[in-house]
């Protein structure tokens, strides 16, 4: 399954220098419906693409229970010129677990 969305980059208040993009509620609901074996923290393995950067990571349930959050690596933020509050267009592909 593939999803593309645009959402702002935000910094996690509890841990400075950790940045995320929230997966919108509709896409998060679709992802939750995909059958998969249980994993730690409800993580879902994905391949993420932002601009010319692609990497493998996991999305996690966020503080709001209806959404997943995608961690944004520092190297990707620098390569793509993304700063806190910027809208980020993300393409994610769910990977088999």
N, C-alpha and C positions, 0 to 999 in steps of 0.2 A: 504494500500500500504506500502511496505517495501523497504528500500534503504540501501545499504552498500557501503561505500566509505572510502578512506584514504586521509587525508589532514593535513597540518601542523597547530599546535596551534599557534595563534597570539594574541598579546595584543592590545587592542583598544587604540590608541594614545590619544584620547580625554579624556579617563577616565582610569587612571592607575589602575591596578589590575582587570580589566574586560578582560576576555579571551574568544576567540571564535575559532571555526573551520568553514571554509566556505564550504558550500554544493556545489559541482561542478556544472558547468553550465548545463550539460545535466540532472542531477537529479533535479536541481532547475526548469528547464523548465517543466519536467514531473509533479512536485509538483504544479506549477502554473496552470496547465491544469485541476487539480482536482476541480470539482465544490464544492463550500462551501459558506456559508453566509459570508458577509463582516465582518472583525474583525479589531480591533484597530491596526494601524501600519502595516497592512497586515500580522499579525502574524498567524502562523499555529501551532496548538497543536500537539506535538509529544511525543512518548516514545523513549528515547535515551538509547543506551547501548554502553559502552566503557569498554572493558575487562570484569571484574566482576561487574561493576557498572551500574545500570539501574535507570533512573529517568524520571519524566514527566516534560516537559517544553514547550516552544514555539520556533520556528525558525522565524526569521525576515528577511525582505529584507535588504540586506547589502548596503554599500556605492556604490558598483558596482551593478547596477540595475538588472543584470542577475543572481545574486546569492542570496541565503538565507544564514544566519549565525546562527550557533548553539552556544548559550552561554554554557561555560564549568564551572560548579560549582567548587569552590575551593576544596570542599570535594572530588570530583571525581578526580581532578588533583592530589591531595595528595595520595588518595587511589591507583591510577593507576600509580603514579610516572611520570606524564607527565609535561614537562616544555616547555616554549615558544620555538617554532621552531621544536619541536618533531613531527614526523608523528603520526597521531591518526587515528585508524580504528574505524569508527562509524557505528552503525546500528540504523536507525530511522524507526519508525512505525508511520504513520499518524493516529491521533486519530479523532474520530467524534467530530464535534463542535456543 
